[in-house]
Amino acid sequence: MTVTSQRKRVVITGLGTVSPLGELADLTRNVFAGVSGIKRLDVPFIDQLDCKIAAQSLFDPAEHFTKHKYSMLDRVSQLALHTSLEAIKHADLNITDALKPRMGVYLGTGMGGAQSLEDGYIRLYRDGANRIKPFTVLMSMYNAAASAIALDCQVTGPNQTFSTACSSSAIAIGEAARLIRHGYADVMLAGGSEAFLTYGSIKAWEALRTLAEEDPDDLSASCKPFSANRTGLVLADGAAMLVLESYEHAVARGAKIYAEIAGYGTANDSNHITQPSVTGQAATMRAALNDANLPPCEIQYINAHGTGTQLNDLTETNAVKKVFGDYAYRLSMSSTKSMHGHLMGAAGALEAIITTLSLNTNTLPPTINLKQADLECDLDYVPNVSRKLPDLQYAMSNSFSFGGTGASLILKKTN
């Protein structure tokens, strides 16, 4: 293993996603058109739920894998594997025998194989069975998705799973970039997957009382980040994976480069298990700026964590003001969760992909459903319609979480 003290540049060369706004081509179109992926939940237990909306990703494993293969994988792993293969295809990456030991997988998830675990409990406690599927442990363990990717691709480099709630996949991307920077890998698959729209999980979220109320006029408009009438977050599932490479490796093989990871910062606020702090979020953003060796005024756009809860949106707004000062009123900031909902452990990776798309199209995605201004949330949230920004060079993507661990990624245009 070659390790270097010289910091290498890390670039993004492949993108793959299954999201409530579609896979990559559909996502690109829908996120800038302000399309909502929030709908009435399509689940057999809908009548037992108080919250009947979510942003579900459409994915049929039978269209992509053999029955034998997908039956051995929880949905979280199916999504992760498919998006990884799509990212590899998008990167036009040939995984040679020489590359395999220099390539790894870093993946974030908040709930792991939730469906497999719940299915086992249903068999035991509701149906009265005295045994469950023999592969339940292997399908539900948190590292199952990353392991499935490594096995399928036969890569033997670093393989780790990160679980820091909503910041999981942003941290996976940042830590994968660090590996490449310091010579521990040449290529990494990094991102996240989440498939937790199960009966038990949704009831648990209902009990937490953070879910959005249905909009009485249009349920697809139920997520309203930064709006005065916001009522909470909307659950979502899906996956997003990125191919990261050292700049030298990408150039040597003639790869198309979509963006550079210029900075990464993470911090824990140690404030409260569910209540974010301005100080902690500000520390996260400052750490990313310091890592990128950039002054705040170089950032032109922030893809906000922006969940749509009263406390989170105000805290993030005030944290941005703390870091950026008066310049906060001159930069643009939006929450794409208004369209795709909150993918929890996969949210940061999906938003990093959207931020990459912004850099490549010089377009800022909107915060839809922002019709009633909150006087305390008084920054430019790109309300309701996308916006062109021809000179867009640097963008930040924020992910914060229950437990207090935050992550900020700074992406740079390279073309």
LINCOR-V496112 format. One record per pair of residues at least 24 apart in sequence whose ideal C-beta (glycine too) atoms are under 6 Angstrom apart, sorted by the first residue. I is the first residue (numbers start at 1). GAP is how many residues later the second one is. D is the distance in whole Angstrom. If there is no record, write none. Layout:
BEGIN
I;GAP;D / I;GAP;D
END
This chain:
BEGIN
2;181;5 / 3;180;4 / 4;179;4 / 7;174;5 / 8;173;5 / 8;238;5 / 9;238;4 / 10;167;4 / 10;170;5 / 10;171;6 / 10;234;6 / 10;251;5 / 11;234;6 / 11;236;5 / 11;239;5 / 11;246;5 / 11;249;5 / 12;230;5 / 12;246;5 / 12;247;5 / 12;344;6 / 13;78;4 / 13;230;5 / 13;232;5 / 13;237;5 / 13;242;4 / 13;244;6 / 14;73;4 / 14;76;4 / 14;77;3 / 14;229;3 / 15;72;6 / 15;75;5 / 15;227;6 / 15;338;5 / 16;67;4 / 16;70;3 / 16;71;3 / 16;225;5 / 17;66;6 / 17;223;4 / 17;336;6 / 18;39;5 / 18;41;5 / 18;61;5 / 18;65;6 / 18;220;5 / 18;221;5 / 19;38;6 / 19;219;4 / 19;321;6 / 19;331;6 / 20;35;4 / 20;37;5 / 20;216;5 / 20;320;5 / 20;321;6 / 21;319;5 / 28;329;5 / 31;305;6 / 31;323;6 / 31;334;5 / 32;331;5 / 32;333;6 / 32;354;5 / 34;332;5 / 34;334;5 / 36;184;4 / 36;303;5 / 37;303;5 / 38;182;5 / 38;184;6 / 38;196;5 / 38;303;6 / 45;154;5 / 49;153;6 / 50;156;5 / 51;155;6 / 51;160;5 / 53;161;6 / 53;166;5 / 53;169;6 / 54;143;6 / 54;181;5 / 55;179;6 / 55;181;4 / 55;285;5 / 55;286;3 / 57;180;5 / 57;181;4 / 73;75;6 / 74;39;4 / 74;41;6 / 74;42;4 / 74;65;4 / 75;40;5 / 75;120;4 / 76;37;5 / 76;69;5 / 76;117;5 / 76;119;4 / 77;67;5 / 77;68;4 / 77;71;5 / 79;114;5 / 79;116;6 / 79;160;4 / 80;65;4 / 80;113;4 / 80;159;5 / 81;67;5 / 81;68;6 / 81;71;6 / 83;156;4 / 83;158;4 / 84;65;5 / 84;105;5 / 84;157;5 / 87;154;5 / 87;156;5 / 91;152;4 / 95;58;6 / 100;54;6 / 100;55;5 / 100;56;5 / 101;55;5 / 101;56;6 / 102;55;6 / 102;83;6 / 102;84;4 / 103;52;4 / 103;54;5 / 103;84;4 / 104;53;3 / 104;54;4 / 104;55;5 / 104;81;5 / 104;84;5 / 105;41;5 / 105;44;5 / 105;45;5 / 105;54;5 / 105;84;5 / 106;54;5 / 106;66;4 / 106;69;6 / 106;70;4 / 106;82;6 / 106;84;5 / 107;38;6 / 107;39;4 / 107;54;5 / 107;65;6 / 108;54;4 / 108;60;3 / 108;61;4 / 108;64;4 / 108;84;4 / 108;237;5 / 109;59;6 / 109;83;6 / 109;84;6 / 109;85;6 / 109;236;4 / 110;55;5 / 110;58;6 / 110;234;4 / 110;235;3 / 111;85;4 / 112;30;4 / 113;26;5 / 113;27;3 / 113;31;6 / 114;82;4 / 114;84;5 / 114;87;6 / 115;83;5 / 116;24;4 / 118;80;5 / 118;82;5 / 145;48;5 / 157;28;5 / 164;237;6 / 164;241;4 / 165;236;4 / 165;237;5 / 165;238;5 / 166;178;6 / 166;181;6 / 166;235;4 / 167;181;6 / 167;232;4 / 167;234;4 / 167;238;5 / 167;239;6 / 167;240;5 / 168;24;6 / 168;177;4 / 169;176;6 / 169;177;5 / 169;179;4 / 169;180;4 / 170;178;3 / 170;229;4 / 170;237;4 / 170;239;6 / 171;95;6 / 171;236;5 / 173;179;6 / 174;90;4 / 174;233;6 / 176;68;6 / 177;67;6 / 177;84;5 / 177;87;6 / 180;66;5 / 186;60;6 / 186;63;5 / 187;58;5 / 188;56;5 / 189;52;6 / 190;52;5 / 190;54;6 / 191;49;5 / 191;50;4 / 191;51;5 / 191;158;4 / 192;153;5 / 192;154;4 / 192;157;4 / 193;46;4 / 193;153;5 / 194;43;5 / 194;149;5 / 194;150;5 / 194;151;5 / 194;152;4 / 195;42;5 / 197;40;5 / 210;99;6 / 212;96;6 / 221;148;5 / 223;85;5 / 223;115;5 / 224;84;6 / 224;145;4 / 225;81;4 / 225;83;5 / 225;88;6 / 225;110;4 / 225;113;5 / 225;142;6 / 226;87;5 / 226;151;4 / 226;155;5 / 227;143;5 / 227;145;5 / 228;144;4 / 228;146;4 / 229;143;5 / 230;78;5 / 232;76;6 / 232;77;5 / 233;74;4 / 233;75;5 / 233;76;6 / 233;109;5 / 234;107;4 / 236;104;6 / 236;105;3 / 236;106;6 / 236;107;5 / 238;105;5 / 238;108;6 / 239;107;5 / 240;106;6 / 240;109;4 / 240;110;4 / 240;113;5 / 257;157;5 / 258;98;5 / 258;102;6 / 259;97;5 / 259;100;5 / 259;152;5 / 260;152;4 / 260;154;5 / 262;30;4 / 262;148;5 / 262;150;4 / 263;25;4 / 263;28;4 / 263;29;3 / 263;147;4 / 264;24;6 / 264;27;6 / 264;145;6 / 265;26;6 / 265;143;5 / 266;141;5 / 267;139;6 / 268;136;5 / 268;137;5 / 269;135;4 / 271;133;6 / 274;128;5 / 276;36;6 / 276;39;5 / 276;124;6 / 278;37;6 / 278;40;5 / 278;41;5 / 278;44;6 / 280;124;6 / 281;38;4 / 281;119;6 / 281;125;6 / 282;37;5 / 282;40;4 / 282;41;5 / 284;122;4 / 284;124;5 / 285;38;5 / 285;123;5 / 286;37;6 / 288;120;4 / 288;122;5 / 292;118;5 / 296;27;6 / 296;28;5 / 296;31;6 / 297;30;5 / 298;96;5 / 299;95;5 / 299;97;5 / 300;31;6 / 300;92;6 / 300;94;6 / 301;31;5 / 301;63;6 / 301;94;4 / 302;31;4 / 302;94;5 / 303;48;5 / 303;52;5 / 303;94;4 / 304;29;5 / 304;31;5 / 304;94;6 / 305;93;5 / 305;94;6 / 305;95;5 / 306;29;3 / 306;31;6 / 307;35;6 / 313;64;6 / 314;62;6 / 317;60;5 / 317;62;6 / 328;51;6 / 332;32;5 / 332;48;5 / 332;50;5 / 333;46;6 / 333;48;6 / 334;31;6 / 334;32;6 / 334;33;4 / 334;47;6 / 334;48;4 / 335;32;5 / 336;29;5 / 338;29;5 / 338;30;5 / 338;31;5 / 339;29;6 / 348;51;4 / 351;46;5 / 352;45;5 / 352;57;6 / 355;40;5 / 355;42;5 / 355;56;5 / 359;54;5 / 362;26;6 / 362;27;6 / 362;28;5 / 362;30;5 / 363;25;6 / 364;25;6
END
